[in-house]
Structures are given as C-alpha cells and as structure tokens.
Amino acid sequence: MQIGSVLEAVLLSFAMAERINVERKLRFAAQDEALQVTRRLNGELEQRVRERTLELEKLNSRLEEMSNTDQLTKLKNRRYMENVMQKEWARCMRYKRDFAILMLDVDFFKRVNDEYGHPAGDACLKLVAERVNDCIRWPSDQLARYGGEEFCLILPETGAEGARVVAERIRKAVAANPIETDSATFNVTVSIGVCVGVPPQGGSVEAMLKSSDLALYQSKENGRNRVTLYRQDQLGNVAHLSMGRASKE
C-alpha cells in the first residue's frame, strides 16, 4: 500500500513536472511569437516612418525649390538671388577676390506687350532668359529674374575684363536672335550695367548692386543695347549720376 502510494506520488510528480515543462515551453513559444510579431510590426512601422520622412523631405525640397524659382522663366528668383549674392559677396571680401554684378534689362519691353500682347511678352522673357543662361560658363555664376523684365547675374571671382566679356556675349546673343512667338517674330535688345571689384571691408553688397543699377541706367541713357561697367574704385565718381534722367524702358 505504501509502495503504491509512493509510486503514485512519484508518477504524479513526473506528470506535474512534465505539465510545468510543457506550459513553460508554451509560454516561451508564445513570448517568442509575441516578440517576433512586435519586431515585425516595429520594422513595418519604422519602414513606414522612413518612407513618410522621405516623402516629406522630397515635398519640402520641392516647396523650397518652388519658393526660389521664377515660375515664368524657371530661373531663380529675387529672393534666392539676394541670399546667394550676400554669401558670395562675403566670401569674396574674405578672400579678397573680385566680384561682379550684372543688371540686365530688356529694352522697350512695354512696347512688346503693347504691340504683340502679354503672351508674346511672356514668351519674350522666357527666350531672353534662355539666351542669357546659355552665355554662362561656370557653375558659380548665378542668374535670376530680378523683377519684371530685369535680370541679375553675379560672377564671383571675375574681374572687369571677364565681366565685360560675359556682358558683351549676352548683349550680342540677345540682339542677334529674333524672338519667335505664336503670334509674331520680332527682335529685342538688352542694356546691361556692371559693377566689379574686390568687396571692401565696411562696404555692402547693396551699394554694389545700386552701382550696377546706375551703370544700367547709363547704358539706357547712352542709347540702349550696350554695356556700361563701373569698377569698385570708381564708385565715388559715379555717385552723382541721376537715376531720373533715363527710364528703364
């Protein structure tokens, strides 16, 4: 009787131990499965987050590009140019390198709109932008539509002769190629004002920009379809020029 009870107790103990082992294995398996599911879900979530982040980065990049681009000509706009101009000015001042600003204006542009219509005027601006852009040789040179029929080009590390060569190349390219639109074919010219020199300590890019604008007015005043260049060391001699004597027409 006692032996049977002992055997029964032993068998019961083995059964309980086996049950405990089975339950432990099942629990470990369930935990492992839950861990695998959690890892898989976390991986899927991380992938979705990466994809969404990439989409947002692309969208932000696109929005930034749109905010810096003139929608008509697809050139950079004034906002972008002013930012880049300030940085390049500061860099050239630091390293004592020449810096050139070219202001370009389409001559008698109002007449184009009046005679051929605003669609022809828009087509004219796009074609002028393309021809000016084709004259640029270096990646550091930056061109933008500055407003209306006016364009701005900066040439870092470019001296007076180099700036004059670029300006004349642009002037000739625009004058030599007719503007062809759906409604008409006509010729236009551009007047160009250039200011060039090493940015001085204590100076400002705004002063140099104003000087290139004065040079542009001088080109208009002298008959249009021409280039006028001021050097940085001439600025004191040109300050007396009146901006009211010639219009930017």
C-alpha positions in Angstrom: 0.0 0.0 0.0 2.8 2.4 0.9 4.8 1.4 -2.1 1.8 2.1 -4.3 1.2 5.5 -2.7 4.9 6.3 -3.2 4.8 5.2 -6.8 1.6 7.2 -7.4 3.2 10.2 -5.8 6.3 9.8 -8.0 4.2 9.4 -11.1 2.1 12.4 -10.2 5.3 14.5 -9.6 6.6 13.5 -13.0 3.3 14.4 -14.6 3.2 17.7 -12.9 6.8 18.4 -13.9 6.0 17.5 -17.5 3.0 19.7 -17.4 5.0 22.5 -16.0 7.7 22.0 -18.7 5.0 21.9 -21.4 3.4 25.1 -20.0 6.8 26.7 -19.8 7.6 25.8 -23.4 4.2 27.1 -24.5 4.8 30.3 -22.6 8.2 30.7 -24.1 6.9 30.0 -27.5 4.1 32.5 -27.0 6.6 35.1 -25.7 8.9 34.4 -28.7 6.0 34.7 -31.1 4.8 37.9 -29.5 8.4 39.2 -29.7 8.6 38.3 -33.4 5.3 39.9 -34.1 6.4 43.0 -32.1 9.7 43.1 -34.1 7.9 42.7 -37.4 5.4 45.4 -36.5 8.2 47.7 -35.3 10.1 47.0 -38.6 7.0 47.8 -40.6 6.4 50.9 -38.6 10.0 52.1 -39.0 9.8 51.4 -42.7 6.6 53.5 -43.0 8.2 56.2 -40.9 11.3 56.2 -43.2 9.1 56.3 -46.3 6.9 59.1 -44.9 10.0 61.1 -43.8 11.5 60.7 -47.3 8.2 61.9 -48.8 8.2 64.9 -46.5 11.8 65.7 -47.3 11.0 65.5 -51.1 8.0 67.7 -50.6 9.9 70.2 -48.5 12.7 70.2 -51.1 10.1 70.8 -53.9 8.4 73.6 -51.9 11.8 75.2 -51.3 12.7 74.9 -55.0 9.3 76.5 -55.9 9.8 79.3 -53.4 13.2 80.1 -55.0 12.1 79.8 -58.7 10.5 82.3 -61.0 7.6 80.4 -62.4 7.6 82.1 -65.9 11.3 81.8 -66.8 12.2 78.9 -64.5 15.3 80.9 -63.4 16.0 81.6 -59.7 14.0 84.5 -58.3 15.0 87.7 -56.5 14.6 86.1 -53.0 17.1 83.4 -53.9 19.5 85.8 -55.6 19.6 88.2 -52.7 20.6 85.4 -50.3 23.3 83.9 -52.6 24.6 87.4 -53.5 25.1 88.2 -49.9 27.0 84.9 -49.3 29.2 85.3 -52.4 29.9 88.9 -51.6 31.1 88.0 -48.1 33.2 85.1 -49.4 34.9 87.3 -52.0 35.5 90.0 -49.4 37.1 87.5 -47.0 39.5 86.1 -49.6 40.0 89.5 -51.4 38.6 88.2 -54.7 36.9 90.2 -57.5 33.1 90.1 -57.5 30.9 91.3 -60.4 27.2 92.1 -60.5 25.4 92.5 -63.9 22.0 94.0 -64.1 20.2 93.4 -67.4 17.0 95.0 -68.7 15.1 94.3 -71.9 14.9 97.5 -73.9 11.4 98.8 -74.8 9.7 95.8 -73.2 6.5 97.8 -72.7 6.2 98.2 -76.5 6.4 94.4 -76.9 3.4 94.0 -74.6 1.6 96.9 -76.2 2.2 95.8 -79.8 2.1 92.0 -79.6 0.2 91.3 -76.4 1.2 89.9 -72.9 1.5 86.3 -74.1 4.2 87.5 -76.6 5.8 89.5 -73.8 6.0 86.4 -71.6 7.4 84.3 -74.4 10.0 87.1 -75.0 11.1 87.0 -71.3 11.5 83.2 -71.4 13.6 83.3 -74.6 15.8 86.1 -73.3 16.3 84.1 -70.1 17.3 81.0 -72.1 19.8 83.0 -74.2 21.3 84.7 -71.2 21.6 81.4 -69.4 23.3 79.9 -72.4 26.1 82.5 -72.1 27.0 81.4 -68.5 30.1 79.2 -68.3 30.8 78.5 -64.7 28.6 76.7 -62.0 29.4 79.5 -59.5 27.8 82.1 -61.8 24.2 82.7 -60.7 21.4 84.2 -62.8 18.0 85.2 -61.6 14.9 87.1 -62.8 15.1 90.1 -60.6 11.7 91.6 -61.4 9.6 92.4 -64.5 11.9 92.5 -67.5 15.0 92.8 -65.3 17.6 90.1 -64.7 20.6 89.9 -62.3 23.7 87.9 -62.9 26.6 87.5 -60.3 30.1 86.4 -61.3 32.2 85.5 -58.3 36.0 85.7 -58.7 35.6 87.6 -62.1 37.5 90.8 -62.8 36.5 93.7 -65.0 37.6 92.2 -68.3 36.0 88.9 -67.7 32.7 90.6 -66.7 32.8 92.8 -69.7 33.3 89.7 -72.0 30.3 88.0 -70.4 28.2 91.1 -70.7 29.0 91.6 -74.3 28.4 87.9 -75.1 24.9 88.3 -73.6 24.2 91.5 -75.3 25.1 90.1 -78.7 23.3 86.8 -78.2 20.0 88.5 -77.4 20.3 91.1 -80.2 21.3 88.5 -82.9 18.4 86.1 -82.3 14.8 87.1 -83.2 12.1 86.3 -80.7 9.7 83.9 -82.3 6.2 83.5 -80.7 2.9 82.0 -81.9 1.7 85.5 -82.9 4.8 87.4 -84.1 8.5 87.4 -84.7 10.5 90.4 -83.5 13.9 91.5 -82.2 14.8 92.8 -78.8 17.9 94.1 -77.2 19.2 94.4 -73.6 21.0 97.1 -71.8 23.5 95.9 -69.2 25.1 97.6 -66.2 28.1 96.1 -64.5 29.9 96.8 -61.2 33.0 94.8 -60.4 35.8 94.9 -57.8 37.0 93.4 -54.6 34.3 93.9 -51.9 35.8 96.4 -49.4 35.7 96.0 -45.7 32.9 98.0 -44.3 31.1 98.0 -47.7 27.9 96.4 -48.6 26.5 94.3 -51.4 23.5 96.7 -51.6 25.9 99.6 -52.5 27.5 97.5 -55.3 24.0 96.4 -56.5 23.0 100.1 -56.6 26.1 100.9 -58.6 25.4 98.2 -61.2 21.9 99.6 -61.4 23.3 103.1 -62.0 25.5 101.6 -64.8 22.4 100.1 -66.3 20.7 103.5 -66.3 23.8 104.9 -68.0 23.5 102.2 -70.7 19.9 103.2 -71.3 20.8 106.9 -71.4 23.6 106.3 -73.9 21.3 104.7 -76.4 20.5 101.2 -75.1 21.8 97.9 -76.4 25.1 98.5 -74.7 27.2 97.6 -71.7 28.4 100.1 -69.1 30.9 99.0 -66.5 31.9 100.6 -63.2 34.8 99.4 -61.1 34.6 99.4 -57.3 37.2 102.1 -57.1 35.1 104.4 -59.4 32.0 104.4 -57.2 32.8 107.8 -55.7 32.9 109.2 -59.2 29.6 107.9 -60.3 27.5 108.7 -57.2 26.4 112.0 -58.8 24.6 110.2 -61.7 20.9 110.9 -61.7 18.6 107.9 -61.9 15.8 110.1 -63.1 17.2 111.1 -66.4 16.5 107.8 -68.2 13.7 105.3 -67.7 14.3 101.6 -67.7 12.2 101.3 -70.9 
